[in-house]
Amino acid sequence: MSAYDIAQLSRLIGMLPPAPADWVQAAQELPRARRELDTIVERAEADQAFREGVVADLETALRAEGIEPTRPLLEELRRRVSE
Amino acid sequence: MEASRDDGEAVALGADTLSADAASDGLLVARCRTGDEDAWRELVDRFSRYVYAICVQAFRLPEHDAEDVYQEVFARVYEKLDTLREDDAFRPWIGQLTRRLCIDRKRSGSREEPADAVPETAADDVLGELEEAFDVHEALAALPDNCQEILDRFFARDESYRTIGDALELPAGTIASRISRCLTKLRDHWEETGPSTRPESR
């Protein structure tokens, strides 16, 4: 272990800076986001006008439910309302 | 349970990277599988820096690409957690998944801008160092809170003595000596508990 000196440990600590806080928060809220997404899809299946609104503006549909519209969520919503 | 490509690659990479902390990763993964949302938040928190560093340091993805890959990694982890064959191999699994998504992103980007490509071997060199960095951060977690915070602020968050002093209500003149003492504690702890094969494998 003596091969690890103070300078090396310092450098290694510096190699893992935190990710931007909003990225972390969006990832941590994935379970809730998935539930909300299910709700949007169910409503879209039952309401054609709502569905058309979602398809026209996926980001707004997610934001309206308090979901950060990350790319994976946008792609999943697009896929599911297009089926 | 479906065996995925991610699983196979993770096992292949995992043989020499599992640490004592793998066991706690396994417990956390098991809790996530039960739908424990606090466990999910903790899992994201534990691996967030690692995924981020792979994106921006190993593969030097631009910010917007890094964000997409970062979110894609955790989305896939959330979807595929049930396909992980060995819970204790979570770290190599998420590392390999991140690596693969970064390569995909670089390749799709390089079709538009060929000069932007990063050689995968260069990225792999950085990945090796990130493994060590992850282990050091795990060791850091064993130090007193005040040491964890001051070392993280100075080295990982790149904060100045003044910023640290203001945040922790410490005279700026004492910051350097505290950092030095905390580094010594970290080295002592690391020498007692750190993965014994690391220096020789470098």
Interface residues (C-beta under 8 A of the other chain):
Chain A: M1 S2 A3 Y4 D5 I6 L9 S10 R11 L12 I13 G14 M15 L16 P17 P18 A19 P20 W23 V24 A26 A27 Q28 L30 P31 R32 R34 T70 R71 P72 L73 E76
Chain B: G35 E37 W40 R41 V44 D45 S48 R49 Y50 V51 Y52 A53 Q57 E67 D68 Y70 Q71 E72 F74 A75 R76 Y78 E129 L130 E132 A133 F134 V136 H137 L140 L151 D152 F155 A156 R157 D158 L183 T184 L186 R187 W190 E191 E192 G194 S196 R198 P199 E200 R202
